Each structure stands twice: as C-alpha cells, then as structure tokens.
Amino acid sequence: MKQKFFSRKAQAMMEMAILAPIVVMAVGIVVTYAAKLNGDQYQLMQAFRRALMKSHNDNKAVAYGTWDDRRQADASNPIVGHKVTSSGSGAVMWAIPSVEDKGEDPEKTLWMGINSTGGRFGQPIEYDLGEEASSGAITPMYVTTTTVNVSVNRNDGQVSSNRSAGVAEFMTYKIDKTRYPQGRASGASR
C-alpha cells in the first residue's frame, strides 16, 4: 500500500515536471505576442496623431509613417533582450480654406519618424521626406555588437556571481534614396 502511494506521488511529480515548463512557455508566448500587438497599436495611433498635428500646423495633406525597432525583454537572454519591430502610418488632409472648389490640389508632404522616443524622453526623431518623395519604404541595415560577461567569486566558502552585458548598435535606414544614420547603446549588470 505504501509503495503504491509513493508510486502515484512520483508519477504526479513527473507529470508536473513535464507540464510546468510547457505552461510557462505558452504563457511567455502569449505575453510576448500581446506586447507586440500593443507596440503595433501604439505606433499606428502615434502616426495618426503626428500626421494630424503636422497637417493642422502646415495646412497640408500629410502622410506620416513610424518605424520602431526596440529591444524587448527576453527570458533566454534577460539583459540583452531581442529586437522587436513595430510600424504604423497615417494620412490626414487639412485644407483651410478649402481647395475643393478651386480645382487645385492641396500641398502635400511625407514624414517619417524612426525610433522616435518623443514625449517623456525628448523630441521625436523625424525626417521630412518632402513633397517629391515617392514612398516611405524603409530598408534598414544594422551593425550590432553584444558582449556578455559572467564572473564567479569564491570567498570564504561563499559563491557569488555577477553578470553584465551590453549592446551597441549602429543603424542606417534608407528611405527614398536617402540614408539616415542612428545609433544606440545599452547595458546592464546584475
């Protein structure tokens, strides 16, 4: 009887050992997907808001696109993370006085915001592609350097570890035959 009890307990523990990582992985996938959807929605609304503001201020038809490639937390590499790209676009025509009855086209322009922090972090990084811009297609090129350092200390029978990592990136975005360089670096230690 006692052996049967321990056998069932061992089986339950084995099932939990198999099921728990699968459940944690599934929850992680759902959370990552929800964060990506949230980023996409934010970029879409940000593009519309900026197009509306620029169209109102300049009294023009404005198309505005956003592109954001940030590092997001990653369970397999928590300090360095992984790159997640979100984008959005908006177009607004603000014409006061109206140009409908005059038979003329309103002035238009195309703007692009790349990795714009804006708001609480300062002014957004925006590029005026002008009236002659044919498209806002982005061709990015990245040069990334990642360093990870793990050190273990053994003092007086105590073991402690320290992990530090850093990422430096240089990005070049080609938009309508013009290149726009950007760079960033981040690091952490624990």
C-alpha positions in Angstrom: 0.0 0.0 0.0 2.8 2.4 0.9 4.7 1.6 -2.3 1.6 2.3 -4.4 1.2 5.8 -2.6 4.8 6.7 -3.4 4.5 5.4 -7.0 1.4 7.7 -7.6 3.2 10.6 -5.9 6.3 10.1 -8.1 4.1 9.9 -11.2 2.3 13.2 -10.3 5.6 14.9 -9.7 6.9 13.7 -13.0 3.8 15.0 -14.8 4.2 18.4 -13.1 7.8 18.5 -14.1 6.8 18.0 -17.7 3.7 20.2 -17.7 5.1 23.2 -15.8 7.7 24.3 -18.5 5.1 23.8 -21.2 2.6 26.1 -19.4 5.3 28.7 -18.6 6.4 28.7 -22.3 2.8 29.1 -23.5 2.2 32.0 -21.1 5.5 33.6 -22.3 4.4 33.3 -25.9 1.1 34.9 -25.2 2.7 37.8 -23.2 5.2 38.4 -26.0 2.5 38.4 -28.6 0.4 40.8 -26.6 3.4 43.2 -26.1 3.9 43.1 -29.9 0.3 43.9 -30.6 0.4 46.7 -28.1 3.5 48.2 -29.8 1.9 48.0 -33.2 -1.3 49.7 -32.0 0.8 52.4 -30.3 2.8 53.1 -33.5 -0.4 53.3 -35.5 -2.0 55.8 -33.2 1.2 57.8 -32.9 1.5 58.0 -36.7 -2.1 59.3 -37.0 -1.6 61.8 -34.2 1.6 63.2 -35.7 0.0 63.4 -39.2 -3.0 65.3 -37.7 -0.7 67.7 -35.9 1.5 68.4 -38.9 -1.4 68.7 -41.2 -3.1 71.2 -38.9 0.1 73.2 -38.4 1.2 73.3 -42.0 -2.3 73.3 -43.6 -1.3 70.5 -45.9 -2.1 66.9 -46.7 0.4 64.9 -44.6 1.3 61.3 -44.7 3.3 60.1 -41.7 4.9 56.8 -41.1 6.6 55.4 -38.0 9.2 52.7 -37.6 10.3 51.5 -34.2 12.8 48.7 -33.6 13.4 48.4 -29.9 14.9 45.8 -27.6 12.4 43.9 -25.6 13.0 41.6 -22.6 13.8 38.0 -23.4 13.6 35.2 -20.9 16.5 33.3 -22.6 18.8 36.4 -22.6 17.3 38.8 -20.0 19.9 41.6 -20.1 20.5 41.8 -23.8 16.9 41.0 -24.9 15.8 40.7 -28.6 14.8 43.2 -31.3 11.0 43.8 -31.9 9.9 45.9 -34.8 6.6 47.9 -34.9 5.4 50.3 -37.5 2.4 52.4 -38.4 1.2 55.0 -40.9 -1.4 57.7 -41.1 -2.6 60.2 -43.7 -4.6 63.4 -43.0 -5.7 66.2 -45.3 -6.3 69.6 -43.6 -7.2 72.3 -46.0 -8.5 75.6 -44.7 -9.5 77.4 -46.8 -11.0 74.6 -48.8 -9.3 73.7 -52.1 -12.3 71.7 -53.4 -14.0 74.5 -55.3 -10.8 76.0 -56.8 -9.8 72.9 -58.7 -6.3 72.8 -57.3 -4.5 70.1 -55.3 -3.6 70.8 -51.7 0.1 70.9 -50.9 1.3 67.5 -49.6 4.3 66.2 -47.8 5.6 62.9 -46.4 7.2 62.5 -42.9 8.9 59.5 -41.3 9.5 59.0 -37.6 12.2 56.4 -36.9 12.8 55.1 -33.4 11.1 58.2 -32.0 11.1 58.4 -28.3 9.2 61.7 -28.1 7.0 62.6 -25.2 8.8 62.0 -21.9 12.2 61.3 -23.4 12.5 64.4 -25.6 11.8 65.5 -29.1 10.9 62.8 -31.7 13.4 61.9 -34.4 11.6 62.9 -37.6 12.6 63.1 -41.2 10.8 65.3 -43.7 10.9 63.4 -47.0 9.3 66.4 -48.8 6.7 66.8 -51.5 8.6 64.8 -54.1 9.1 61.7 -52.0 7.8 58.7 -53.9 7.5 56.3 -51.0 8.2 55.8 -47.3 9.7 52.3 -47.8 12.4 51.6 -45.2 15.5 49.4 -45.8 17.4 49.1 -42.5 20.9 47.9 -42.1 22.2 47.0 -38.6 25.7 46.6 -37.1 25.3 45.1 -33.6 27.9 44.3 -31.1 26.9 42.3 -28.0 29.1 41.5 -25.0 28.2 39.3 -22.1 30.5 38.8 -19.1 29.9 36.3 -16.3 32.2 36.2 -13.3 32.2 33.9 -10.3 33.8 34.7 -7.0 34.6 32.2 -4.2 35.5 33.8 -0.9 35.4 32.0 2.4 33.2 29.2 1.1 30.7 31.6 -0.4 30.0 31.6 -4.1 28.6 34.7 -5.8 28.3 35.6 -9.5 28.0 38.8 -11.5 26.6 39.0 -15.0 27.0 42.1 -17.1 26.0 42.7 -20.8 25.9 45.4 -23.3 24.6 46.0 -26.8 25.8 48.7 -29.2 24.0 49.2 -32.5 24.5 51.4 -35.5 21.6 51.5 -37.8 21.3 53.0 -41.3 17.8 53.5 -42.7 17.5 54.0 -46.4 14.2 55.9 -47.3 13.6 57.0 -50.8 17.3 57.0 -51.9 18.4 58.9 -48.8 20.3 57.3 -45.9 19.6 58.3 -42.3 22.1 57.0 -39.6 21.2 56.4 -36.0 23.0 54.7 -33.1 22.3 53.5 -29.6 23.8 51.5 -26.8 22.5 49.9 -23.6 23.9 47.8 -20.8 23.1 46.3 -17.5 24.6 44.3 -14.7 23.2 42.0 -12.0 
